[in-house]
Amino acid sequence: MINELYSRKLIHLSSALEKRKGQRPPDGSEHLARIISVTSGKGGVGKTNIVINLGLALKRLDKRVLILDADLGLGNLDVLLGLAPRYNLSHVLRGIKTMEEIIVNGPEGIMILPASNGIQEMAHLTGTQRFKLISELDKMLQTNDILLIDTASGISSDVTYFNVKAQEILIVVTPEPTSITDAYALIKVLSLKYRANQFNVVVNKAQNMHEAEEVFRQLHTVTDKFLTISIQYVGAILYDELVQKSARRQRILMDMHPNSPAARCYAALAKRMNTAAPSTAYSCGIDALWKHFRSE
């Protein structure tokens, strides 16, 4: 009975995902948000700072932005914003609150879905819990233009799950060799196991644009040699000491220092992603989703 229920729900979710992979629906049809996961193979690459600043930059482009902190057991997005949410995703999974009831209003109208912090069981969700979370989340996609998913780092099942859910995957990589290696590992898992075939790459903490382009070239060389995928360079965020200074003050860089080098890079990244058509090449399929829902 449970398997039959999951199967019916998965067919419905797969159909919805296919709709989101194309162009925006015509006027009068169902509105569906563009879902972008921001992810990395290695921690410490500045992924959450990119999510926060990209979210604000997209908001300033007149987009309704919802950010999901998907580092479920060690969420810190609310901390970086100086927010103190009373409820989080753990309350949704326990049936105490709905997704709408845990939303926190961030700077300039950005909406935040906060994760829990220090709750070990949240770091390893069961298939049923994942299904409940994504079902609740799907209800919110009609009232927003863009959903940014700030995943945890690495290649855990929860990380791959949220990347499979997204229609666009933005890989964050830095010039460190370990970051490049781990980014390739994540792309490899998503490609071979879950059939993702298109990735966007942003290089963070680059000293200059030439270094950023070289980092992408190295990653592209190895993926081109061993994987049948497409990766696209969408920009770079220059190294900027003001990023950490803003984080320590729990403020968004684009708000505190809008003319700083990194802030200008965030704005350029948002404009590029906003003008680009939503990806249509990403493929996950029923089988990949079914593996996630059956796990654990």
Secondary structure, DSSP 8 states (H G I E B T S, - for coil): -HHHHHHHHHHHHHHHHHHHHSS---TTS----EEEEEEESSTTS-HHHHHHHHHHHHHTTT--EEEEEE-TTB--HHHHTT---S--HHHHHTTSS-HHHH-EE-GGG-EEE---BS-GGGGS--HHHHHHHHHHHHTTGGG-SEEEEEEEESS-HHHHHHHHH-SEEEEEE-SSHHHHHHHHHHHHHHHHTT---EEEEEEEEESSHHHHHHHHHHHHHHHHHH---EEEEEEEEE--HHHHHHHHTT--HHHH-TTSHHHHHHHHHHHHHHHS--------HHHHHHHHHH--
